[in-house]
Amino acid sequence: MKATVYVTIKQNVLDVQGSAVKGALHSMGFQEVGSVRIGKYLELELDTNDRSEAEARVKAMCEKLLANTVIEDYRFDLV
C-alpha cells in the first residue's frame, strides 16, 4: 500500500520560507503571486494490505516524526 503525506505550516503561523519565495518571485517579475506557503510531500510504501492498520501507522508516523504538530498540519491519502 502507498501513502502520500502532505505537511503544511498552520495558517496562523508565519511562513518565512513562503515569504522569501514570494519576494523572489516578485523580483523576477511574477507580480501576480499573492501568497506562497511552503510544505512537504512524502510518499511511503507500506508493507500491509490492512487499510485501518495503515491509517493508524501513518498517523503515528506523522505525529511522532513527519510533522511538528505544534506548527504544522498534515493529511494523508492511502492507495
Sequence and secondary structure as in RCSB ss.txt:
>XXXX:A:sequence
MKATVYVTIKQNVLDVQGSAVKGALHSMGFQEVGSVRIGKYLELELDTNDRSEAEARVKAMCEKLLANTVIEDYR
FDLV
>XXXX:A:secstr
 EEEEEEEE TTS  HHHHHHHHHHHHTT TT      EEEEEEE S   HHHHHHHHHHHIIIII  TTTEEEE
EEE 
